[in-house]
């Protein structure tokens, strides 16, 4: 491994450690939803729709009731920072911060972003299977959440 590659790896590790250290539960929920949006957004219009959906999810959640001003800055930061290739790294980092009570919420938000039409395609299922594993959501719970979203 060359010096440049070594330095890039060290910078990535530092950035990830700094992110985990500074991450709040609120940020972690937004981060996971943003990662889901990066998995499937194919155009700027899709990304704008996802931003609106993530904002609505956060505004409706009691965890954000006193922190509504924090939603947009966090959302913009993560939308600009994350590329689709980085999602596993960031979902893993966020999962370390999220308390067990909010892991289902995080999975539900990811599913709502990935399934805006309520349809679970094979590609979406593969992504959500990965998220359920990273968030330590059992298959029965994941299926229950997906059924609720598809029936909404």
NUDRENBA-19643 format. One line per 5 residues: number of its first residue (from 1); for each residue x, y, z of C-alpha. Coordinates in nm, 4 decimals, always signed. Example, Ala and Ser with C-alpha at 12.3 -4.5 7.8 and 13.67 -1.06 7.14 Angstrom:
BEGIN
1> +1.2300:-0.4500:+0.7800; +1.3670:-0.1060:+0.7140;
END
This chain:
BEGIN
1> +0.0000:+0.0000:+0.0000; +0.1412:+0.3352:-0.1054; +0.1682:+0.6432:+0.1129; -0.1255:+0.8154:-0.0591; -0.3553:+0.5147:-0.0086;
6> -0.2443:+0.4839:+0.3542; -0.3130:+0.8538:+0.4175; -0.6566:+0.8276:+0.2530; -0.7442:+0.5282:+0.4712; -0.6321:+0.7133:+0.7823;
11> -0.8371:+1.0195:+0.6819; -1.1445:+0.8020:+0.6226; -1.1005:+0.6358:+0.9619; -1.0598:+0.9762:+1.1288; -1.3690:+1.1155:+0.9540;
16> -1.5755:+0.8119:+1.0539; -1.4559:+0.8284:+1.4168; -1.5300:+1.2015:+1.4293; -1.8730:+1.1401:+1.2785; -1.9567:+0.8714:+1.5352;
21> -1.8296:+1.0852:+1.8221; -2.0390:+1.3870:+1.7174; -2.3499:+1.1986:+1.6026; -2.6734:+1.2396:+1.7962; -2.9649:+0.9971:+1.7772;
26> -3.1549:+1.2569:+1.5730; -2.8661:+1.2886:+1.3297; -2.8324:+0.9106:+1.3088; -3.1984:+0.8736:+1.2088; -3.1590:+1.1386:+0.9402;
31> -2.8310:+0.9839:+0.8282; -2.9900:+0.6420:+0.7733; -3.2784:+0.7952:+0.5771; -3.0290:+0.9884:+0.3639; -2.8321:+0.6689:+0.2999;
36> -3.1527:+0.5008:+0.1828; -3.2205:+0.7936:-0.0487; -2.8709:+0.7652:-0.1940; -2.9323:+0.3960:-0.2647; -3.2157:+0.4659:-0.5065;
41> -3.2288:+0.8314:-0.6195; -3.1692:+0.8455:-0.9924; -3.2237:+1.2154:-1.0576; -3.2265:+1.5530:-0.8880; -3.6074:+1.5357:-0.8796;
46> -3.5916:+1.2025:-0.6917; -3.3412:+1.3528:-0.4490; -3.5665:+1.6573:-0.3882; -3.8641:+1.4250:-0.3225; -3.6518:+1.2246:-0.0784;
51> -3.5427:+1.5403:+0.1025; -3.9080:+1.6385:+0.1416; -3.9995:+1.2887:+0.2683; -3.7120:+1.2800:+0.5184; -3.8046:+1.6273:+0.6437;
56> -4.1676:+1.5191:+0.6906; -4.0630:+1.2021:+0.8761; -3.8449:+1.4025:+1.1139; -4.1036:+1.6763:+1.1675; -4.3635:+1.4130:+1.2598;
61> -4.1375:+1.2317:+1.5067; -4.1532:+1.3336:+1.8761; -3.7745:+1.3066:+1.9073; -3.7483:+1.6187:+1.6899; -4.0265:+1.8217:+1.8570;
66> -3.7833:+2.0694:+2.0175; -3.5200:+2.0383:+1.7445; -3.7044:+2.1259:+1.4246; -3.4358:+2.3814:+1.3362; -3.1758:+2.1035:+1.3302;
71> -3.3455:+1.8967:+1.0598; -3.2526:+2.0990:+0.7527; -2.8845:+2.1586:+0.8421; -2.8322:+1.7886:+0.9229; -3.0148:+1.6789:+0.6125;
76> -2.8160:+1.9127:+0.3860; -2.4873:+1.8077:+0.5456; -2.5500:+1.4371:+0.4930; -2.6993:+1.4764:+0.1444; -2.3830:+1.6577:+0.0357;
81> -2.1436:+1.4269:+0.2188; -2.2687:+1.0813:+0.1251; -2.2266:+0.9007:-0.2034; -2.4153:+0.5817:-0.2831; -2.0953:+0.3783:-0.2425;
86> -2.0598:+0.4933:+0.1211; -2.3979:+0.3893:+0.2570; -2.2896:+0.0751:+0.4439; -2.0180:+0.2695:+0.6247; -2.2583:+0.5415:+0.7358;
91> -2.5490:+0.3135:+0.8266; -2.3060:+0.1088:+1.0353; -2.1831:+0.4246:+1.2100; -2.5389:+0.5448:+1.2737; -2.6490:+0.2021:+1.4002;
96> -2.3844:+0.2238:+1.6732; -2.5446:+0.5435:+1.8038; -2.9133:+0.4568:+1.7769; -3.0648:+0.3148:+2.0913; -3.2596:-0.0110:+2.0460;
101> -3.5907:+0.1787:+2.0856; -3.5174:+0.3768:+1.7668; -3.3739:+0.1038:+1.5438; -3.7212:+0.0125:+1.4170; -3.7827:+0.3800:+1.3468;
106> -3.4602:+0.4010:+1.1485; -3.5528:+0.0913:+0.9469; -3.9038:+0.2223:+0.8896; -3.7688:+0.5552:+0.7651; -3.5314:+0.3780:+0.5261;
111> -3.8176:+0.1642:+0.3973; -4.0448:+0.4666:+0.3506; -3.7736:+0.6394:+0.1498; -3.7019:+0.3313:-0.0610; -4.0701:+0.2445:-0.1094;
116> -4.2498:+0.5758:-0.1703; -4.5035:+0.3862:-0.3820; -4.5399:+0.1073:-0.1232; -4.3979:-0.1512:-0.3634; -4.1172:-0.3807:-0.2512;
121> -3.9127:-0.4676:-0.5598; -3.6278:-0.7180:-0.5520; -3.3688:-0.4351:-0.5544; -3.5437:-0.2570:-0.2685; -3.5720:-0.5827:-0.0746;
126> -3.1976:-0.6434:-0.1095; -3.1194:-0.2947:+0.0206; -3.3641:-0.3266:+0.3097; -3.2304:-0.6712:+0.3990; -2.8859:-0.5115:+0.4278;
131> -3.0258:-0.2295:+0.6455; -3.2124:-0.4727:+0.8718; -2.8894:-0.6639:+0.9241; -2.6857:-0.3475:+0.9930; -2.9520:-0.2200:+1.2354;
136> -2.9937:-0.5629:+1.3963; -3.3647:-0.5805:+1.3094; -3.4960:-0.9380:+1.3096; -3.6707:-1.0707:+0.9969; -4.0131:-1.0877:+1.1618;
141> -3.9988:-0.7216:+1.2674; -3.8645:-0.6127:+0.9290; -4.1446:-0.7967:+0.7510; -4.4070:-0.6405:+0.9802; -4.2739:-0.2921:+0.9053;
146> -4.2631:-0.3582:+0.5297; -4.6211:-0.4885:+0.5297; -4.7381:-0.1766:+0.7151; -4.5665:+0.0484:+0.4618; -4.6989:-0.1420:+0.1624;
151> -5.0538:-0.1156:+0.3000; -5.0344:+0.2551:+0.3812;
END
